[in-house]
Amino acid sequence: MSKTALITMQPTDQTTGTTIIYAPDNAANRVWAAKQSNVQLISIPGYVRFGDHIVNFSLKKL
């Protein structure tokens, strides 16, 4: 039996037992993950979030 990995920013409740879900670790996902099985929450480092903000801000200015 094979397993499927799902990497998502907006998880849903429509998963199967053979799917492993990787989602960002935030308050909303912690509540959602408590109701699910096969969920791994990923911590995103602060410097990555900051860099993402800077890139998005710069692109909006162009």
HELIX and SHEET records of a PDB file:
HELIX    1   1 ALA A   27  ALA A   34  1                                   8    
HELIX    2   2 GLY A   46  LYS A   61  1                                  16    
SHEET    1   A 3 THR A   4  ILE A   7  0                                        
SHEET    2   A 3 THR A  19  PRO A  24  1                                        
SHEET    3   A 3 VAL A  39  ILE A  42  1                                        
END                                                                             
